[in-house]
Amino acid sequence: MIEQAFEDSGHISLTMKRVRVAAAESMPLLLECARVRGPEYLTQMWHFMCDALIKAIGTEPDSDVLSEIMHSFAKCIEVMGDGCLNNEHFEELGGILKAKLEEHFKNQELRQVKRQDEDYDEQVEESLQDEDDNDVYILTKVSDILHSIFSSYKEKVLPWFEQLLPLIVNLICPHRPWPDRQWGLCIFDDVIEHCSPASFKYAEYFLRPMLQYVCDSSPEVRQAAAYGLGVMAQYGGDNYRPFCTEALPLLVRVIQSVDSKTKENINATENCISAVGKIMKFKPDCVNVEEVLPHWLSWLPLHEDKEEAVQTFSYLCDLIESNHPIVLGPNNTNLPKIFSIIAEGEMHEAIKHEDPCAKRLANVVRQVQTSGGLWTECIAHLSPEHQAAIQELLNSA
C-alpha cells in the first residue's frame, strides 16, 4: 500500500495527489505507533517504508507532493535515529540529493535566460517567481533531510556529506539569491552543531561567509549566520576561539542598529543576542565578559525566538545562581531590572512553564521573596502587569 500510494501513473488526479500527500504525512506517525510493538517490529516497518520513501523522493514529479515526502522522510529519520540507513540507502539518497541541488541551480539559470527573452513581461515574471518559490521550498526540504541525518549520525556522516559539499558551498556564494545563502548557512549550522569539533575540517568553506553574512541586508541570512556563530561557540572546539572573538563586534553592530527591533529584523537580532550570550558562556576567555555583560542584560529579554529565549534565560539563571556581581549589582541593585526581564519573558510566553528554565526563574523569585525588604523594593519597581506576570510564574512553575 505504501509503495502504491507513491506510484505515479502520469495523469494523477487531484484525489490521488491528496492520497500521496496523506500517505507521506502518515509515515512518521505510523512509526511512533509501532513503537509499542517493540524494536523488531518497528525496524521491519521502517525498512519497508524507507525504500519506498527514498524511491519517491527521486521520482515524484509534483513539487507539492515531493516536499511532503521529503519532510516525512526527515521526520522518520528523527524518529528512528542513528543506524536507520544502510550503505545502500546512503548511496541512493546522496545521488538523489545531489541531483536535486544540481537541478536547483540549473532551474535558476534557465529562469535568468527567460528574463532576457523578448517576450518577457510582468506575467512571465510572476510565473518565474512561482517556479522560484517552489524550488526554494524543495531546497528547504533538502536542508530538513540533512538536518535529521546530522542530528542522528553526528560526525560519522561527514565523509558521505562531502559529495554534496561543493553544491552547498555554491549556495552561500555572494552572488546567490538570499534564500540560497540562508539555507546553505542553515546546513553548515547543522554541520557545526552536530559534528563539532570535527566540523572545523570544513571551516575554510563557511567561516568567512558566516562572519560576513551576519551583517547581510537580508534578515533571514543574518539570522542563519548568527545562529551558526552561536553554535560555533557552544559546540565548536578550541580552533573556533579566535573566530568567536572576531564575531562579537559584528553581532553587537547588528543588535545596536537603529531598526534592529522592527518586526522583520527581530528574529535575526534575537539570534545575535543569543550568540553573544553563548560566546560569554562557552568561550569566556575569548571576550571581556565583564565589559559585555551589562550590554547583554540591557538587550533582554528575548521573546520572538522561543528556543533562543530558553538559551538566554538559562544563562541568566546561571549568572544569578552564581551571584555574579555585575548581574546582581552592588547590594543587589540590579534585581528590580532582572525581575522586569523575567516578567517580560513571562508576559510574552517566552518559556513554557514545564521547561526546567521556568522553574529556575521561579526559584530566583522565591529566593528574593524570603528577603523581605528586597522583595518589596523589587515589586515596587514593577508595573501591575509585570507584578501579575511574576505571580503567574510563581503559580505555574
N, C-alpha and C positions, 0 to 999 in steps of 0.2 A: 504493500500500500504506500509506503514512504517513497519508494523509487517511482511508482506510478504517478504519484501526485506531482513529482518534479519533471516528468517527461513532457516534452513539447511536441505537438503534432504539426506545428507550422501555421495553424489557423485557430489559435486558442481563443475561446470565448471569454467574455468578462467573468463569467461564472468560474471557469477553470482557473483564471488568473487569481481569483479570490481563494480558490481551493489551495493553490500552490502557496499563496501567502499564509493562509491559515495553517497549512502543514508545516511551513517553516517556523512560524511562531510557536507551534506546539512542542517542538523538539526539546528545548531546554526544560520545559515544564514536565514532559514525559520522563526525562532523566531524573528530575527531582522526585517524581512519584515512584520511580523504580528503585530508589534508594532503600525503601522499606523491604524489598525482596532480597536484599543482600548484595555484596560487591560482585559476585559472579554473574548474577542476572543483569546488574547494571552494566557491566563490561560487555556482555553479549549484546545488549540493546544498543550500546554506543557503537560497537563495531559495525553493526548493521546500518545505523544512522550515518556514521562518519563517511563511509564510501559514497553514499547517496548524496550527502551534502557537498562533498568536495567535487563530485562529478557535476552537480547542479551549478556550483559556482563557476565552473569552467564552460558550461554550455548554455545557461539561461540567457535568452535574448532580451527579455523585458527588464529594463533597469529598475523598475519599481519592485518587481519580484526578486530580482538579483540582490538588491540592497537588503531585503528582509532575510533572504537565505544567508547572506554573509553575516548579518547581525546575529542571527540564530546560531550560526556556526561558532562565532566568537563566544557567545554565552555558554554554549555547550562545552567549549574548552575550559571556560572558567569553572563550570560545574565539575568536570572530570579531572582537571589538573594535570600535574606532571605525569608523563608516561602515557597519555591518552592517544598520542600519534606515533605510529611506527615509521620506519625509514621510508617506506613506500609512500605513506601519507605525506611526509615532509617533502619528498621529491616532487610529487604531483602538485602539492599546494604551492611550493616555491615557483614552479613553472607557471602556474595559473596567476599568482600574484604579480610575477614579473611581466606577464602578458597584459594584465590589467593596467599596470603602471605605464608600460610602453604605449598602450592604446590611449591612455590619458594624454600623453604628450603629443601623439600623432593627431588626435582629435583637436587639440588646441591649435596645432599648426594648420590644419585644414580650415578651421574657423577663421584664422587670420587671413588665409588666402581668399576665402569668401568675402571678407570685409574689403578686399581690394577689387572685387568684381564690379563691373559697370552697372550691374543690376542691384547693387547693394543699396538698401534703404532702411528706414526705421522698422518696417515689418520684418525684414530679413534679420536685423539686429536682435529684435525681440525673440525670434526663433533660435538664433545662435546663442542668446543668453540662456534660454531654456535648456539647450543642449549642454551648455557650460555648467549650469546648476546641477544637472543630472550627473555629469562627470565628477564634479566636486563631491556630490553625495556618495558616489561609489568610492571615491578616494577616502572619505571618512570611514567607510566600512573596511577598507584595506587597513587603515590605522587601527580600527577596532580589533581586527583579527590579530595583527601584530602585537597589540597591547595584551590580549589574552594569552598569546604564546609567551611573550616575555615575562608576564606576571606568573605564569605556571612553570616555565622551564629555566628562568633566570639566565645566567651567562652560558649555560650549556648549549643554548640555541644560537649563539653568536656565529659560529662557523657556517651554519645554514643561512643566516641572515646576510652574509657577505655577498651572496649572489644578487641581492636586492640593493646593496649599499650604493652603487653608482646612481641608481634611479632615485633613491631617497635624497642623496646629495644634490641631485639635479633639482629636486623640489624646492630646496632652500637657496638656490642661486638668486642674486639680487634682481634679475630681470623677470623672475617668475611672478605670476599674479599672487596677491596676498593670500588667497586660500591655499595655494600650493605651499607657500612658505609656512603658513600656520600649521598645516597638517604634517609637513616634513619635520618641523620642530617638535610637534607632539610625538612623533615616532622616536626621535632622538631623546626626548624627555623620558620615554619608557626605557630606552637603552641605558640611560644614566641611572634611573630609579631602580631598575630591576637587575642590572648587570654590573653595578659598581662593586669594586674599583676596576674590574676588567674592562669597563666601558672606555677607560682612558686610551685604550689602543686606537679608538676611532675619534679621539678628541680633535685631531687635526681637521676633520671634516665638518665638525659642528660648533666648536668653541667660539671661533671668531664670528661666524654668523649669529650665534646666540647672543653674544655680547653686543653686537651691532643692532640686532633687531629688538632689543629691549627698549630702544628709543624709536622704533619704527612708527610711521604715521598711522598704521593700521592697529587699532586696539586689540584685535584678535591675535595679531602677530606678537604684539608686546606681551600679551597675557601668556602665550605659549613660551616665549623666551624667558619671562620672569619665573614661570613655574620651573623651567629647566634649571635656572640658576639656583633656585631654592633646593631642588632635589640634589643638585650638584654638591651643595653644602651639606645636606643631610646624609646622603648615601655615598658620595664620592670619596675616594681615598686621598692621601696626602698630596698626590700630584695635582689635585684641583685647587689647593690652597691659594696659590698666587692669583688664580682667576676669581676666587671669591673676593679677594681684596680689590681686584680691578672692577668687579661688578658693583660693589657698594655705591660709589658715587653715581653710576648710571641709574641704578634703582632709585636713589634719592632724587635725582633730577626728574624722573617721571612722577614720583609721588608729590613733589613740590610744584609741579607745573600748575598753572592757573586753572586749567579745565580738568584737572585730574579726577574730580568727584562728579563730573557730569554722568548722565545715565550711560552713554556709550563708552565711557572710559573707566567706570568704577571697578569693573571686574579685573581689568589689567592692573589698575592701581593697587587693588587689594592683594593681588598676587605679588606685586613688588614689595608691599609692606610685609607680607608673609615671608618672602625671600630674605628680607633684611633680618627678620627675627630668626630664621633658620641659620643664617650666617653667624649671628651672635651666639646662638645656642650650640651649634655643632662645630663651628670653626672659630671659636672666640679669639684665638691667637692671630687671626687674620685681620682683625679690625680693632679699633679702640672702643670697646663695649661701653665704657663709662661715658664716652662722648656721644655715642649714637643712641643709647637707651632713652634719654629724655625726649629726643625727637620721635623715636618709635612709639613711646607712650602717647604722645600728642596725636598720633595718627589713628589710634584705636578708638572704637572697636571696628572690626570687620563684620559685615552682616549680609553682603550680597553673595559672596562665595562661601558657602557653608563649610566645606571641607577645610578651606584655609582658615576660616574663623576658629574652628576647633584647634588647629595647629597653634594659632597665635594665643588663644586663651590658655591653652595648656602651658605654653612657655611663660605666660604671665603668672600662672599659678606656681610654676617652678620658682620664679623670681620672688614672689610674695612669701612662699613657704620657706625659702632660704633666707628671709629677712634682708633682702638686698637693699642696701642703704639708699641707692639712687631711686629705686622704685618706691620705697616707703617714704622717703624724705626724712629730714631731721624731725625727730619727735612724731613720726607718722603723719606729717602734714600732707602727704600725698594721698592718704586713704580716701578722703572725700572724692577726689578725682578718680581713683580706682573704683569706688562704688558707682560713680556715674558711668564709667566704662562698662561695668558689669550690668547695670540697669539698662543701658542702651542695647547691649547684646541680647538681654532677655526680651526687651520690647520688640526687637526685630527677629526674634526666634532664631538667633544665630546658632544656638546649640540646643539639641534635643535634650529634654530633661533626663532621659535614660542614659545619656552619654556620661561616662565617668568624669569628664571635664566639668559637667554641670554640678556634679556632687562636690568636686573640689572647690568650685567657686562658692557654692552654698556654705561649705565649711569655713572658707575665708570670712564670709559674712558672719557666721555664727561665732567665730572666734572673737570678732570685734564686738559682737553683742555682749559678751561677758565682761567687757572692759568699761561699762558704764558711761563715763563722760565722753570717751572717744566715739562710742556708738551714737550718742546724742549729737555730737558735732557732725558726724558723717551724714546722718539723716537730715539734719538741719540744712545742709547744702544741696539736698536733692529736691527736685520738683515733686508735686503729688504723683505725677505719672511715674517718675523714677522710683519713688517710695513703693508704689503699688507693684512695680516690676520686681523689686527686691523681695517683697513679700511673696509674690508668686513663685519666685525661685526657691525661697525657703520652704514653701508649702509643697513643692513638686519634686525637688531634687534631694 
